[in-house]
Amino acid sequence: MIKVFEKWGYEPIETPTVEPLEIFQGEIGEDEKLFFKFTDLGGRNVALRYDQSVPTCRFVGANFSKIILPFRRYQIQSNFRAEKPQRGRYREFVQADIDIFGVASPTADAETIAMSIDLYKTLGFKKVVALINNRDLMKDIPYPAIVAIDKLKKIGKDGVIRDMNNKGISNKQAEEYLFKVESLQPDETITTIFSYLERAGFDKEYYEFSPTLARSFSYSQGPIWEMVIPQYDAGSVGGGERYDGLMERTTGLKIPATGIAFGFDRTLEVSVFSPDFWDTSVTLASQIREAGIATEIYPQKDIKLDKQLKYADRRGIPYVIILGPNEIEKGVVTLKDFASKTQLVVARETLVEALKAAINR
């Protein structure tokens, strides 16, 4: 991921794990209930980093005299949310963000979307789609309704209407809001982004207008988008938006800002643990057994790689074969040796010989 970020001209920054609570308050929306917040020994109200966009605005403001605009940055650090842990949602998780500061034109939003598509293609995914909308098209829709509509794919139309009802929106008004959003059409901003993506060499299969995409952050404005991998059903792998207003509220500076946060954990899950690779793994394991080498596959498809590696280590299994999208595409596997703490890439057709040589050393 870093190689792709730097290829596009983005520079690394880091921000503190603990931030003043007030920089997050009033900016996140309904999910402020997920803050890990406390009073420190100095009597200050602080919070663990909820996301990376808000602290980065503070960073840019604090270092503005030394920053050359446009400023492109990337940040890969842990964030913390009081979630109910489940697949694709964790209390501590890694995000990889990219942002552009200082460009008001939607071409900046388009660049981050283009780079996002390039990222997932580089990681080896055959299919990735950027779902794109513009929050400006929803300026007449109240924020509580936007949050409800953003859940449409998860809870369906009836669920969206009930959610709005629970927030005090009448049934008739809720239906009107939903109908209005479903009927949205691309505007000039969306057209500009699509034109950029086309000129950047991306076929239309990689991006589409998504009128019901709303993004639940209260600071989202202008172009909004999410990156989805069709075979991954636990949510998007990345989401972005323009947030000029957040930048001004946080720093007092009128600096345009846009960017996207990639869920590193989700990206890892979908890349290494995709069921698409299961059949290949079963076939490969059979070939190794036929050569007289005891071999097992972790019997559950969607278990994280680190858990599988810990299992192998505890069982005293000396070698682990890792098969992900890059390996599939190149016809190779990654062979990990627990004893020497090393790993190497081996062509699939020579794997048995490589294993035998390693075992006999």
Helices and strands as residue ranges (DSSP letters): H 2-7, E 11-12, E 18-20, G 21-23, G 30-34, E 37-39, E 45-48, H 53-62, G 64-66, E 71-80, E 92-101, H 106-122, E 129-134, G 135-138, H 143-149, H 152-166, H 171-182, H 188-199, G 204-206, E 207-209, E 221-228, E 238-242, H 244-251, E 257-263, H 264-272, G 275-277, H 278-290, H 305-315, E 319-322, H 325-330, E 332-337, E 342-347, G 348-350, H 351-360
